[in-house]
Structure formats: C-alpha cells, structure tokens
Amino acid sequence: MNIFSKKQLWKIILLANAVLFVVVSLWYTNSLVRKIAAEERNKVKLWADAIQKKANLVKYTQTLFNKIKNEERKRIEIWADATKMLFITENDKDRSFYLNVVTSNTSIPVILTDENNNITSWVNIDSVKSETINLLSEKEKIILNDEFQRISKTQTPIEIPYYKTKKNFLYYKDSKLFMELKIVLDDLIKSFISEIVINSATVPVIYTDETKNNIIAFGNIDSTRINDNSYIQKTIAAMASQNTPIEIILDKDKKNYIFYQDSFLLTQLRYYPYIQFGIIGLFLIIAYSLFNIARKSEQNRVWVGLAKETAHQLGTPLSSLIAWVEMLKLKGVESEVTNEIKKDITRLETITERFSKIGSVPTLQKENIAEFLKNTIGYLQSRVSGKVVFSLNTNNNTEILVPLNIPLFEWVIENLCKNAIDAIGGNGSITIDVTNENDVVIIDVTDTGKGIPKSKFNTVFEPGFTTKQRGWGLGLSLAKRIIENYHSGKIFVKRSELNVGTTFRMILKK
C-alpha cells in the first residue's frame, strides 16, 4: 500500500474519530453532571457530619490536654519544693523522703546552678549522658549550655538556699511528654482547620469566631474579596440560609462556626470537557509542530549526508574518466564518440557539483533564464525519444535576468522534464512558458501526460511519493527544496486533469 495515496483518507478517518470522541465525551460528561447533581447534597452532608465528629474529637483532646497540663504543673511545683526542702531540712527521715521525690523525676528537664549561674548538675537533658561536670564532652557542654540559655529566657528560677546566704538556682521546663502532647494538639487543630478549608466536598466554606465577623480560615472563596466585609456578610448569610452552621467548641465556652454551601463542582464539570479538549488540542498542535520540526531537521541531515556522500563517490570515477579521455587525446584518438563522452563528463561534473552544494548556502547570480532554458532543453532533447516534443515560449523576451544558482536550478528543470516524460510515456509534448512580470518571473512546465488527482497536488512534493514502481520519489521533493529554500521562490501544481496533462508553476523573485 502506498502511504501517501492513503494519507488523505487517514486524515478523514482520524478527524471523524476525533469528532465522535468529542461528542461521546460531552454526552457522557453531561450524564455524569446529572448524577453528581443528585449526589452532591449527600456528599456535602457527609462532609458536614465528618467535620462535626472531628470537632468533637478536637474538643475532647483539648480537654484532656488541659488536664495533663495542670497535672504537669503540679508535678513541677512539687518537685521544685522537694528539691528546695532537701537543702534546708535537717531531719534525715524527711531528707530521705524529699530525695525520693527528687529522684523520681524522670521526665522534667532540670538544670541546677550556683549563685553565679554556673551549671552544677542537671537531669533529663536530651543528648547529655554524662552525670558530672568533669565527665562532659565538648559536644555535651555545648548542648547543655544551649539548653540552659533557652530555659533561662523562658522560666524564672527557683531559689534554693543551702548555707547561710549562699543559694542555688533551679531552672526547669515542661517535660518532653507534655511538649509532645502540645505538638500533637497543635497539629490536630491545624489538621482540623485544614480539613475545613481543603474539604473533600470542595464546598465554599468560611470558619469564623463566635462573633461570626472575624474569619479564622476560608476555602474555595475568592481570596481577592475576602477583605470586602459587605461581600463576606452576604456570603455568610447565603451560606447560613442554605445550611445550618456547624458549631465548634475548642476552648471552654467559646464557640466557633463553620459556614458552607453547595460546591462549584457542577459548574466546573459543565465547562471542564471544553477546557480539556482545548488543552489537549493545544498540546497536540505543539507536539505535532515539534515533531514536524524534528522530522524536517532529520530529513535535512539525511539529504545533506546523502548528497555529500554521492558527490564524494562520483568524484573518483569521474577523475578517472577525465584522465582516460586526456590519454585518448594524447594518442590522437579523438572522434565524435570522444566528444560525446566529454559532454557526459561535463554533465557528471555538473551533477557532482549539484550534490556538493546541498546543505550549503548557494551563491545566486543574475542569469539569463531564457538562454539557460534554451540550453537545458537542447541537452534533454538530444537524449530522449524523438516522439517527445519540447517547446519554449518566452514571449519574445530574449534576456530575462533572475538570481539563480545554475547547477541547482538546472536540476529542478531536469526533474520536472523527466517526470513529464514519464507522464506522457515517451510520446507527447512538453511546453515551458516564461512570463516576465514586474517583480517576479513565472515559469510554467506543461505536459500532455496522464495528470495528477487534485487530492495529490500537495502530496507529490513529499519525499518518497512516487507512482513509479522503481522510483525513489525524491525528484519533486528536491525541486521544492531548491526553489523554496535556496531561491526563496514557490513551486506548486497550477492545474492538472486526468489523461489531459499537468502544469507545474514556479515563481522566482528578480
């Protein structure tokens, strides 16, 4: 199967499938919207119930934390009093009791200093395993000093007199367990607020304090209007009329409120398919463009590499042929045959030059295109069947100057004429008409061949397209590259009719 002959059919099939896909997607999305509309209210209700349960959990956790907090404070006060009494009591039984109280502390971080705030002892300090000052490593000293600086900035020390006017200072902070619980509670409250704002039902929501005026958090609300009090009050009123606000009690008798309403999901779903198809279409256009650029770049590299290699391969036998002709001349063997060989050698040199120029910036010079076409037709006429009639019409213009690269442009004319010869089957006429206008020169190459279907007018210039069993399909592709890329002109099929003939038109700038 010829890929290029089926390309248009493929495009039509792909377009039809794309349209069908869009129609089916829109129908299916609309059916989903109707189903979601029925389920939306249930979803919002489930979300509200879940938020209420989470609020109750946060409230219970807050109450529990406050109890633990009070207990921790009592423990610290008892421990501090026991430490103080340990230094001043003279009763051994009492001292033993206070010592048991002090040593029972396994969680409250404590640092004891002298009256000059020099650390003398410590307990429950993380990462400090040594028990006395002398055993401290340098790293532990740094850790201990840093911890002391932090505690001394946040806590007022307890004075512990131990001899006459001398006294020690006892610094302490909340236990590790208490701090961890505080972090857990803070995270739980943050998580609760986050679940309100970033809710699974995607509903617009406003979380306020007990006054219902101060906003603590909000979600799915226009952030640019959140400071517009009038807009917020209208929104809260609309939410309250649609759904009963959820009351949240986190601290004693203070109430917070969660206002919410139906989600934007339905509106989003109505427009989502069109946005989706637009984005997909844009992506496909960009991807196709990039792919096309990469493909053309790769083709150019192949063209250039093939052309350079061909020129290189032709160089060696051509040099040998030139040498053999010169040797024949030295031996006095010169005849009509050798003259024709010289012409073909010259022709091969031109071909080699053509291939060597592919991929390079060609030099364009003002040339008489009428004379050039006359010489080219003369060369071709002598090498084809006598049944092929060439005609050149220049409208009596004997000199028409156009910027050309002769070797490359000659290649274009030869390819067009050879294709025309194949189209007429070696029996017919080929006419070249040259029209000289103000800024451009128009060249029409017309044959009386089998013609080209309109669907193939653009396809014929694609690499690999051919109607011949042994053709490579490169002639017209090369012609298009040479005319458009190197001469900044245009080439296209002007007209064609099956079994009547074809006209290729070239437009060149003067």
Summary of the structure (lengths in Angstrom):
residues: 510
radius of gyration: 47.3
end to end distance: 42.6
largest distance: 144.0
contacts: 1385
relative contact order: 0.06
helix: 58%
strand: 18%
